[in-house]
Amino acid sequence: MAADVNTYMGIGTAVTAALFYFPPTIVAWIRQHPNRVSIFLLNLLLGWTVIGWFVALIWSASAIRRNRVDEPSTPAARPAAENDSYRRLEQLADLKERGHLTQEEFDEEKRRVLKGR
C-alpha cells in the first residue's frame, strides 16, 4: 500500500521542526561538549520555553576546557624550567630503587640531566 502525501508531509514537518528545535543539541554533539547529554535534556524538556532553548544554545557554544593529562590545570602547579631536572632526577632515583636501573646507568643519566641544566 502506498503512503499518501499527508504521511510524507508529516515526516517532512517533523524533520523541519527538529532542525529548528534541536540546534543546541546538534552544536553540543558536533563540538563534543562534555555536557552534551545534559544539554540535550535541557533542550528537550525546556526548549519550548524559549528561555530554556537559549540557555541550552549558550551552554552548547560555551568554551570547552580540556585538561591534558601531562599538563596540570593551574599555572602554579606547572613545573618551572629549573624544576624539570629535579623532577627527572626523582624519576631516575625511583627507577633505581625499583631495580629498573643499575647504579652505573643511574649515574650516567644523572650526569646527562645535570649537564643539560
Buried (B, 14 or more C-beta within 10 A) or exposed (E): EEEEEEEEEEEEEEEEEEEEBBBBBBBBBEEEBEBBEEBBBBBBEBBEEEEBBEBBBEBBBEEEEEEEEEEEEEEEEEEEEEEEBEEBBEEBEEBBEEEEBEEEEBEEBBEEBEEEE
